Amino acid sequence: MVIIPLARILGSLFAKIKQPMVIGEILAGLFLGPSLLGWAAPNVYHFIFPAQSLSGLNLLSQVGLIFFMFLVGLEFNPTLLRGRGKTAWAVSHASIIVPFALGVLLAFYLYPKYSDPNVRMMSFGLFMGASMSVTAFPVLARILTERKMTHTSVGAMALTCGAVDDVTAWFLLAVVISFVHSTGFWDIAKILGWTTVYVVFMVAVLRPLLKKFERRYSTREGLSQNAVAIVFLLLLASSFATESIGIHALFGAFFLGAIMPTETSFVKNLTEKIEDIAVLFLLPLFFAYTGLHTEVGLLSSSSLWVDAGLILLVACAGKFGGSFVASKWMGLQWKEAGAIGVLMNTRGLMELVILSIGLELGVISPTIFTMMVLMALITTVMTTPLLEWIYPAREMFRTPAEPEGTAAQEKPFTILISVALPRSGSGLVTVAAAISGPKESSRIYALHLNRLSERPSNFVKGARLDEEMQLKPLIEKAEGLGVEVRPLSFFSNDPAEDIVDVAKAKAADLVLLGWHKPLLGQRILGGTVRKVMEDASGMVGVFIDRGMSEIRKVLVPFLSNRHDMAALILARRLAKNRKAEITILHIKTSDSSVGEGSTTNPSEIFSSQEGESQIHLKTLVSRNPVDTVLEESRQGYDLVLIGVSEEMKLDRAMFGLRPERIAAECPTSLLIVQQKDAIASHSF
């Protein structure tokens, strides 16, 4: 009744200040422990956590950790390790070796002051080295996802190094535990031998069987209870096996997750079955149990706080320093090397898991445990602000290498397609291909944004299948049209803002959006579409697809404003690239005025095309331009290109209540165009 609500509240508060939710959840556990509640209200503390309840809390927290480590294993994607080159391998090894070595050196100083005499120096030193080497891969993945860095070179390298660190740290911990449980060389050899047998069996025997199991599942809809039961039994068996060997049950849970196959959405569906109970219910119990063993009051003197600061300094020097120096050595820029160093210094929950094992085994004392918990919190909290300072958000979309032309080459006409639903991709790329022109003088990006949620299944292997499926129809259509499309996909809290940011970073001449009927109201140019139209600096087109297969005849209503001129620019490209027949419907109203960039004869801008297409100009006076355009659009056109204007009832409407008849009633496909800034002369 107390642990879970407090964990959710603090987690949500930290998420609002752009910190990982796990920080708030960990603090909730600390607040409920002797460091705060036990100190401020001891009677309440003992009422909530009576002595007889601790064994049950410990049991549930251990079950939660087993499921959590299984989820962490599921997040490990071996494909991250392929094709990353010498740089990623150098950085990942440096980010393990340097902090491990510094941790062992620090152990020589800490061992006489804080360790139990019954604990061997070798066990204490190896544990300090292993605990300094860990990187919180789940937190790292979350930070990269929230900052749209997963598809950048820096993000990809950080994920690779984090994955290597995750696996290596757990193998190091297994070695440490084998030393703790052993009484001599033969005991160590026996544990390591059985560990080797376990690993070989899991990889060579169980993994192929899991692939067959996955293929059988993938032919059905949903995940059956029998399938989940089989996985749970395997999880318990794997955990029991590693516990029996002497390297802890959590290693077995992690390793089973790491070898799960990834070819279908099996892993994602499995994660969704587990994560709510494991992450929302059982994991907060682990935080509470950790908080009960973290007593800041143990640091009762200045010398103790100095040693705590020394642990923090060594932790940062090892992880950040090792990663940074290795990145610079391999030729990365200062900002990129700094960003990787900051990201690798993230420890979070993984550090707490390792520390809890060390405390359980008696390798570290409660005082060292408290110091290390504080170090884990501080290194994780500092990640986001330091990353923003070293590698600000404006760098995100500039990281992937772009083809560079010579100074004499003309800038390619660039189109950014934003795809919300798979079914809209085909029509959008058809329009983009017709407007863009030849490959050598154009560039097309297809952007799909996933709504960011709290679910860990957003970040596990197999989750990317959903992203790929969103853009698959568009990519297939583009291949059929003979055009090259560069896909972009990431998670987003604010799609409109991110669309505008990507358009700016890619120097897009046209942002092409699809339209889908809103649940409420009649607004077409509302919601995300409206925000993009308000914030984008250049040309924005909203495409309403009514079954267009090709573009041969185009109608362009013209009322002499810059949005109409933008529509003419696109029509000119259609005439040049597709030899489309263009009909310009020049409408004059009784109160019409000549707007910015207007011309008395709009067809004059096509004079340079010289016979590449037929241009027809119809000039008429009408008091009701909407009815005039709707009537003309019924004459067999493939596409109507129309600029935003008051006369067409397509401008901003109070509370979004104005019906947009031209969009709702036009019988043919429609491309609504807005040009926010003044049109440059070279556009013609």
C-alpha positions in Angstrom: 0.0 0.0 0.0 3.0 2.4 0.5 5.9 1.1 -1.6 4.3 1.0 -5.0 2.4 4.3 -4.9 5.4 6.2 -3.6 7.6 4.5 -6.3 5.2 5.5 -9.1 4.8 9.1 -7.8 8.5 9.8 -7.5 9.3 7.9 -10.7 6.8 10.1 -12.6 8.2 13.3 -11.0 11.7 12.4 -12.1 10.4 11.6 -15.6 9.0 15.2 -15.8 12.4 16.6 -15.2 13.9 14.4 -17.9 15.5 11.9 -15.5 15.1 8.1 -15.7 12.0 7.0 -13.7 14.2 4.4 -12.0 15.9 7.2 -10.1 12.7 8.2 -8.4 11.8 4.6 -7.8 15.2 3.9 -6.1 14.8 7.1 -4.0 11.3 5.9 -2.9 13.0 2.8 -1.5 15.7 4.9 0.3 13.1 7.3 1.7 11.2 4.3 3.2 14.4 3.0 4.8 16.3 4.0 7.9 18.0 6.9 6.1 14.8 9.0 6.2 11.6 7.3 7.5 13.4 5.3 10.1 15.3 8.4 11.2 12.3 10.9 11.1 9.5 8.6 12.3 10.9 5.3 13.8 7.5 4.1 15.1 5.9 4.5 11.6 9.0 2.8 10.1 8.7 -0.3 12.4 4.9 -0.4 11.8 5.3 -0.5 8.0 8.3 -2.9 8.1 8.0 -5.1 11.2 10.9 -7.6 11.6 8.8 -10.6 10.6 7.9 -9.0 7.3 11.5 -8.7 6.0 11.9 -12.3 5.0 8.8 -12.2 2.8 9.9 -8.8 1.4 13.3 -10.3 0.6 11.7 -13.4 -1.1 9.4 -11.2 -3.3 12.2 -8.9 -4.2 14.4 -11.8 -5.3 11.6 -13.1 -7.5 11.3 -9.6 -9.0 15.1 -9.5 -9.6 14.9 -12.9 -11.4 12.2 -11.6 -13.8 14.0 -8.2 -14.2 17.3 -9.9 -15.1 15.5 -12.0 -17.6 14.1 -8.8 -19.1 17.6 -7.3 -19.2 18.8 -10.4 -21.0 16.0 -9.9 -23.5 17.3 -6.4 -24.2 20.7 -7.7 -25.1 20.9 -7.8 -28.9 23.9 -9.7 -30.4 23.5 -7.9 -33.7 24.7 -4.7 -31.9 28.2 -6.3 -31.9 28.4 -6.8 -35.6 30.0 -4.4 -37.9 30.9 -1.8 -35.3 34.6 -1.8 -36.2 37.7 -1.3 -34.1 36.4 1.9 -32.4 33.4 0.2 -30.6 35.5 -2.7 -29.5 38.3 -0.4 -28.2 35.9 1.8 -26.3 33.9 -1.1 -24.8 37.1 -2.9 -23.6 38.5 0.4 -22.2 35.3 1.1 -20.4 35.7 -2.3 -18.6 39.4 -2.7 -18.1 40.1 0.8 -16.8 37.3 1.0 -14.1 38.0 -2.6 -13.2 41.7 -1.9 -12.6 40.9 1.3 -10.7 38.3 -0.5 -8.6 40.9 -3.2 -7.6 43.4 -0.5 -6.7 40.8 1.3 -4.6 40.1 -1.9 -2.8 43.6 -2.0 -1.4 42.8 1.3 0.4 39.2 0.4 1.5 39.8 -3.2 2.5 41.6 -2.5 5.8 39.1 0.2 6.9 35.7 -1.4 6.0 36.0 -5.1 5.1 35.2 -8.0 7.4 38.4 -9.9 8.2 36.7 -13.1 7.1 36.5 -11.8 3.6 39.5 -12.4 1.5 41.2 -9.4 -0.1 41.0 -11.1 -3.5 37.3 -11.5 -3.3 36.8 -7.9 -2.1 39.1 -6.5 -4.8 37.5 -8.5 -7.6 34.1 -7.4 -6.4 35.0 -3.7 -6.3 36.5 -4.0 -9.8 33.4 -5.7 -11.2 31.0 -3.3 -9.5 32.9 -0.3 -11.0 32.8 -1.8 -14.5 29.0 -2.1 -14.8 26.9 0.1 -17.1 23.1 0.1 -16.7 22.1 -1.0 -20.2 18.3 -0.6 -19.6 18.7 3.0 -18.3 21.2 3.7 -21.1 18.8 2.5 -23.7 16.0 4.6 -22.2 18.1 7.8 -22.2 19.2 7.2 -25.8 15.6 6.5 -26.9 14.2 9.6 -25.2 17.0 11.7 -26.9 16.4 10.1 -30.3 20.0 8.9 -30.4 19.5 5.2 -31.0 20.0 5.7 -34.8 23.0 8.0 -34.5 26.6 6.9 -34.6 27.1 8.0 -31.0 24.0 6.2 -29.8 24.8 3.0 -31.8 28.3 2.9 -30.3 27.0 3.6 -26.8 24.5 0.7 -27.1 27.2 -1.6 -28.4 29.6 -0.7 -25.6 26.8 -1.0 -23.0 25.8 -4.4 -24.3 29.4 -5.6 -24.1 29.8 -4.2 -20.6 26.6 -5.8 -19.5 27.6 -9.3 -20.5 31.2 -8.8 -19.4 30.2 -7.5 -16.0 28.0 -10.4 -15.3 30.7 -12.9 -16.3 33.1 -11.1 -14.1 30.6 -11.2 -11.2 30.2 -14.9 -11.8 34.0 -15.3 -11.4 33.9 -13.2 -8.2 31.1 -15.3 -6.7 33.0 -18.5 -7.6 36.0 -17.1 -5.6 33.7 -16.2 -2.7 32.1 -19.7 -2.6 35.4 -21.6 -3.0 37.9 -22.8 -0.4 40.7 -23.5 -2.8 41.8 -23.9 -6.4 39.9 -27.1 -7.1 36.6 -25.5 -5.9 37.2 -22.6 -8.3 38.1 -24.9 -11.2 35.0 -27.0 -10.5 32.7 -23.9 -10.5 34.2 -22.6 -13.7 34.0 -26.0 -15.3 30.4 -26.4 -14.6 29.8 -22.8 -15.7 31.4 -23.6 -19.0 29.2 -26.7 -19.4 26.1 -24.6 -18.6 27.0 -21.9 -21.2 27.7 -24.5 -23.9 24.5 -26.3 -23.2 22.5 -23.1 -23.3 24.0 -21.9 -26.6 24.5 -25.2 -28.4 21.4 -27.1 -27.3 18.7 -24.9 -25.8 19.0 -21.9 -28.2 18.2 -24.0 -31.3 15.3 -25.5 -29.5 14.1 -22.1 -28.6 14.2 -21.1 -32.3 12.0 -24.0 -33.2 9.7 -23.0 -30.3 9.6 -19.4 -31.5 8.7 -20.5 -35.1 5.9 -22.6 -33.8 4.6 -19.7 -31.8 4.9 -17.2 -34.7 2.3 -19.1 -36.7 -0.4 -18.3 -34.1 -2.0 -15.1 -33.0 -1.0 -13.9 -29.5 1.0 -15.7 -26.9 -0.7 -18.7 -25.4 -0.6 -19.5 -21.7 1.2 -22.8 -22.4 4.0 -20.9 -24.2 4.4 -18.5 -21.3 4.4 -21.4 -18.8 7.2 -23.2 -20.8 9.3 -20.0 -20.7 8.7 -19.5 -17.0 9.8 -23.1 -16.3 12.9 -22.6 -18.4 13.6 -19.4 -16.4 13.3 -21.2 -13.1 15.4 -24.1 -14.3 18.2 -21.8 -15.6 18.2 -19.8 -12.4 18.3 -23.0 -10.3 21.1 -24.3 -12.4 23.4 -21.3 -11.9 22.5 -21.1 -8.2 23.5 -24.7 -7.8 26.7 -24.2 -9.7 27.6 -21.3 -7.3 27.4 -18.2 -9.6 24.0 -16.9 -8.4 20.4 -17.4 -9.8 20.4 -14.0 -11.4 23.1 -15.0 -13.9 20.9 -17.8 -15.1 17.9 -15.5 -15.6 20.1 -13.0 -17.5 21.7 -15.6 -19.7 18.4 -17.2 -20.7 17.1 -13.9 -21.8 20.2 -13.1 -23.7 20.0 -16.3 -25.8 16.3 -15.9 -26.7 15.8 -15.7 -30.5 14.8 -12.5 -32.1 13.4 -13.3 -35.6 9.8 -12.5 -34.8 7.8 -10.4 -32.3 8.0 -13.3 -29.9 10.3 -11.5 -27.5 8.3 -8.3 -27.5 5.0 -10.2 -26.8 6.7 -12.2 -24.1 8.1 -9.0 -22.5 4.7 -7.4 -22.4 3.4 -10.5 -20.5 6.1 -10.1 -17.8 7.0 -6.5 -17.5 3.9 -5.1 -15.7 4.1 -7.6 -12.8 7.9 -7.5 -12.7 8.6 -3.8 -13.1 5.5 -2.3 -11.6 5.0 -4.6 -8.6 8.0 -6.7 -7.8 10.8 -4.4 -8.6 9.7 -1.6 -6.2 9.8 -4.2 -3.5 13.5 -4.7 -4.3 14.0 -1.0 -4.1 12.4 -1.0 -0.7 14.5 -3.9 0.5 17.6 -2.1 -0.8 16.5 1.0 1.1 16.2 -0.9 4.3 19.9 -1.9 4.0 21.0 1.6 3.0 21.6 3.8 6.0 23.2 7.2 5.2 23.5 7.6 8.9 26.4 5.2 8.8 28.5 7.9 7.1 28.8 9.7 10.4 32.1 11.4 10.0 33.9 13.6 7.5 36.4 10.9 6.8 33.6 8.5 5.8 32.2 11.2 3.4 35.7 11.7 2.0 35.9 8.0 1.2 32.4 8.1 -0.3 33.6 11.0 -2.5 36.7 9.0 -3.4 34.5 6.1 -4.6 32.5 8.5 -6.7 35.7 10.0 -8.2 37.2 6.6 -9.0 33.9 5.4 -10.5 33.7 8.5 -12.8 37.4 8.4 -13.7 37.3 4.8 -14.6 34.1 4.8 -16.7 34.1 8.3 -18.2 37.8 8.6 -18.4 38.4 5.2 -19.9 35.7 5.6 -22.5 36.6 9.2 -23.3 40.3 8.5 -23.8 39.7 5.4 -25.9 37.1 7.3 -28.1 39.6 10.1 -28.7 42.4 7.6 -29.4 40.2 6.1 -32.1 39.6 9.4 -33.8 36.2 10.6 -32.5 35.5 14.3 -32.0 35.6 15.9 -28.6 31.8 16.1 -28.3 31.2 12.5 -29.4 33.9 11.1 -27.1 32.5 13.1 -24.2 28.9 11.9 -24.9 30.0 8.3 -25.0 32.0 8.8 -21.7 28.9 10.2 -20.0 26.6 7.5 -21.3 28.9 4.7 -20.2 29.1 6.2 -16.7 25.4 5.4 -16.2 25.0 2.7 -13.6 21.5 2.9 -12.2 19.6 -0.3 -11.2 22.2 -2.7 -12.5 24.7 -1.4 -10.0 22.1 -1.9 -7.2 21.6 -5.5 -8.3 25.3 -6.2 -8.1 25.7 -4.4 -4.8 22.8 -6.4 -3.3 24.5 -9.6 -4.3 27.7 -8.4 -2.7 25.9 -7.5 0.5 24.1 -10.8 0.6 27.3 -12.7 0.2 29.0 -10.6 2.8 31.7 -9.4 0.5 31.0 -5.8 1.3 30.0 -4.2 4.5 26.8 -2.1 5.0 29.0 1.1 5.0 30.6 0.3 1.7 27.1 -0.7 0.4 25.7 2.7 1.3 28.6 4.5 -0.3 28.3 2.5 -3.5 24.5 3.1 -3.6 25.0 6.8 -3.4 27.6 6.6 -6.2 25.2 4.7 -8.4 22.5 7.3 -7.9 24.8 10.3 -8.5 26.4 8.8 -11.6 23.0 8.1 -13.1 21.4 11.5 -12.2 24.3 13.4 -13.7 24.0 11.6 -17.1 21.2 13.6 -18.6 22.3 17.1 -17.8 25.9 16.4 -18.7 24.9 14.8 -22.0 22.8 17.9 -22.8 25.7 20.1 -22.0 28.3 18.1 -24.0 26.1 16.8 -26.8 23.1 19.1 -27.1 19.8 17.9 -28.8 20.5 20.0 -31.8 23.3 17.7 -32.8 21.1 14.6 -32.8 20.1 14.6 -36.5 23.4 15.8 -37.8 25.3 12.8 -36.6 24.6 10.3 -39.5 26.9 10.9 -42.4 25.3 12.6 -45.3 26.5 12.6 -48.9 28.5 15.8 -49.5 28.6 17.5 -52.9 31.1 20.0 -54.2 30.5 23.7 -53.9 29.6 23.9 -57.5 26.8 21.4 -57.2 23.2 22.6 -56.7 21.6 21.7 -53.4 19.3 18.7 -53.9 15.6 19.2 -53.5 14.9 17.5 -50.2 11.5 16.0 -49.1 10.8 14.7 -45.6 7.8 12.3 -45.5 6.2 11.9 -42.1 4.4 8.5 -42.0 1.9 8.0 -39.1 0.2 4.8 -40.5 1.5 2.2 -42.9 -1.4 2.5 -45.3 -0.6 6.2 -45.9 3.0 5.5 -47.0 2.2 4.4 -50.6 0.4 7.6 -51.5 2.9 9.9 -49.8 5.9 8.4 -51.6 4.0 8.5 -54.9 3.6 12.3 -54.5 7.2 12.7 -53.3 8.7 10.7 -56.1 6.8 12.8 -58.7 7.8 16.1 -57.1 11.4 15.2 -56.3 12.8 14.4 -59.7 16.0 12.5 -60.6 18.0 10.8 -57.8 21.1 12.9 -58.4 19.2 16.1 -57.9 16.9 15.1 -55.0 16.7 13.4 -51.7 13.8 11.8 -49.9 13.6 10.9 -46.2 10.8 8.8 -44.6 10.2 9.5 -40.9 8.1 7.3 -38.6 7.7 8.3 -34.9 6.6 6.0 -32.2 4.9 7.3 -29.1 7.2 7.0 -26.2 5.8 5.1 -23.2 7.1 3.7 -19.9 7.0 0.1 -21.1 10.4 -1.6 -21.3 9.1 -3.6 -24.3 9.8 -0.4 -26.3 13.5 -1.1 -26.0 13.9 -4.9 -26.1 15.1 -6.7 -29.1 12.2 -7.5 -31.4 10.5 -4.1 -30.7 12.1 -2.7 -33.8 10.0 -5.0 -35.9 7.0 -2.7 -35.3 9.0 0.3 -36.6 10.2 -1.5 -39.7 6.6 -2.7 -40.5 5.4 0.9 -40.3 7.7 2.0 -43.2 7.7 -1.3 -45.1 4.8 -0.4 -47.5 6.4 2.9 -48.3 9.8 1.4 -49.0 8.3 -1.3 -51.2 6.4 1.3 -53.2 9.5 3.5 -53.5 11.5 0.5 -55.0 8.7 0.0 -57.5 8.9 3.7 -58.5 12.7 3.5 -58.8 13.4 6.1 -56.1 15.7 5.9 -53.1 14.1 6.6 -49.7 16.2 7.0 -46.5 14.2 5.7 -43.5 14.3 7.4 -40.1 12.5 6.0 -37.0 12.6 6.8 -33.3 10.5 7.3 -30.2 9.0 10.7 -29.6 7.2 12.6 -26.8 6.3 15.5 -29.2 5.9 14.3 -32.8 5.3 17.8 -34.2 8.4 19.2 -32.6 10.5 16.3 -33.8 9.2 16.5 -37.3 10.2 20.2 -37.5 13.6 19.4 -35.9 14.3 16.7 -38.5 13.2 18.9 -41.3 15.5 21.6 -40.2 18.4 19.3 -39.7 17.9 17.7 -43.2 17.3 21.1 -44.8 14.0 19.8 -46.2 12.4 21.9 -48.9 9.1 20.2 -48.4 7.6 18.4 -45.4 5.0 16.0 -46.6 2.3 14.9 -44.1 -0.5 12.4 -44.4 -4.0 13.1 -43.0 -6.3 10.8 -40.9 -9.8 11.6 -39.8 -9.8 12.9 -36.2 -11.9 11.2 -33.6 -13.6 14.4 -32.7 -14.4 17.5 -34.7 -14.0 18.2 -38.4 -10.6 19.8 -38.5 -8.1 18.4 -41.0 -5.4 20.9 -40.5 -5.4 20.4 -36.7 -3.4 18.6 -34.0 0.1 17.5 -35.1 -0.5 18.8 -38.6 -1.3 22.3 -37.4 1.7 22.4 -35.1 4.0 21.4 -37.9 2.5 24.0 -40.2 3.0 26.7 -37.5 6.6 25.8 -36.7 8.1 24.6 -39.9 10.1 27.3 -41.7 9.6 26.2 -45.2 7.0 24.4 -47.3 4.5 22.0 -45.8 2.2 19.8 -47.8 -0.8 17.8 -46.3 -1.8 15.0 -48.6 -5.3 13.6 -48.6 -5.3 10.4 -50.6 -8.4 9.3 -52.4 -6.9 6.4 -54.4 -4.4 8.2 -56.6 -2.2 5.9 -58.6 -0.5 8.3 -61.0 -0.2 12.0 -61.6 -1.1 13.0 -65.2 -3.6 15.9 -64.8 -3.2 18.5 -62.0 -5.5 21.3 -61.0 -3.9 24.4 -59.2 -6.4 27.0 -57.9 -4.7 30.4 -57.7 -5.7 33.4 -55.6 -2.4 35.4 -55.6 -0.8 34.6 -52.2 2.5 33.0 -51.3 0.8 29.7 -50.5 -0.6 29.6 -54.0 2.9 30.4 -55.4 4.3 27.5 -53.4 1.6 25.2 -55.0 2.7 26.5 -58.4 6.4 25.7 -57.6 5.3 22.1 -56.9 3.2 22.0 -60.0 6.2 23.2 -62.1 8.2 20.3 -60.7 5.4 17.9 -61.6 5.3 19.3 -65.1 9.1 18.9 -65.5 9.5 15.5 -63.8 6.2 13.7 -64.9 5.2 15.8 -67.9 1.9 16.4 -66.2 -0.8 18.5 -67.7 -1.3 21.5 -65.4 -4.5 23.6 -65.3 -4.2 26.8 -63.4 -7.6 28.1 -62.1 -6.9 31.8 -61.5 -9.9 32.9 -59.3 -10.5 36.6 -58.8 -13.0 37.7 -56.1 -14.7 41.1 -55.9 -12.4 42.1 -52.9 -9.3 40.2 -54.0 -5.9 41.9 -53.7 -2.5 41.1 -55.1 -0.5 39.3 -52.4 3.1 38.9 -51.7 5.0 37.3 -54.6 1.9 37.3 -56.9 1.9 37.7 -60.7 -0.9 38.7 -63.0 -0.2 35.7 -65.2 0.7 32.7 -63.0 1.4 30.5 -66.0 4.5 32.7 -66.8 6.6 30.7 -64.3 6.3 27.7 -66.6 7.8 29.5 -69.6 11.2 27.8 -68.9 9.6 24.4 -69.4 9.2 25.0 -73.2 6.8 22.3 -74.3 7.6 19.7 -71.7 3.9 19.8 -70.7 0.7 21.5 -71.5 -0.2 24.5 -69.4 -3.8 25.7 -69.3 -4.8 29.0 -67.7 -8.5 29.6 -66.7 -9.3 33.0 -65.3 -12.7 33.8 -63.8 -14.4 35.9 -61.2 -16.2 34.0 -58.4 -17.7 35.1 -55.1 -17.5 31.5 -53.8 -14.0 30.1 -54.6 -14.7 26.8 -52.7 -17.7 25.9 -54.9 -15.8 26.9 -58.0 -12.8 24.7 -57.2 -15.1 21.7 -56.2 -16.9 22.0 -59.5 -13.7 22.1 -61.5 -12.1 19.2 -59.5 -14.8 16.9 -60.9 -13.4 17.2 -64.4 -11.1 14.1 -64.2 -8.0 15.4 -62.4 -5.6 13.1 -60.6 -4.5 15.7 -58.1 -5.6 19.1 -56.8 -2.7 21.3 -55.6 -4.1 24.1 -53.4 -2.6 26.7 -51.1 -3.9 27.6 -47.7 -6.0 30.7 -47.7 -8.9 32.5 -46.1 -10.9 32.3 -49.4 -10.6 28.5 -49.4 -11.6 28.3 -45.7 -8.3 26.5 -45.0 -6.8 29.0 -42.6 -6.8 28.9 -38.8 -10.4 28.6 -37.4 -11.5 29.5 -33.9 -11.6 26.3 -31.7 -11.1 24.2 -34.9 -14.9 24.2 -35.6 -14.8 25.5 -39.2 -15.7 22.8 -41.6 -13.0 22.5 -44.3 -15.3 21.8 -47.2 -12.6 21.9 -49.9 -10.8 19.0 -48.2 -13.9 17.1 -47.1 -15.8 17.2 -50.4 -13.1 17.3 -53.1 -13.6 14.1 -55.1 -9.9 13.7 -56.1 -6.7 13.4 -54.2 -5.7 16.7 -52.6 -2.4 18.3 -51.6 -2.8 21.3 -49.4 0.3 23.5 -49.4 1.6 26.1 -47.0 4.7 28.3 -47.4 5.4 30.0 -44.1 8.3 32.1 -45.2 8.7 34.3 -48.2 9.5 32.4 -51.4 13.1 32.9 -52.5 13.6 33.9 -56.1 15.7 30.9 -56.9 12.7 28.7 -56.3 11.5 29.6 -59.7 
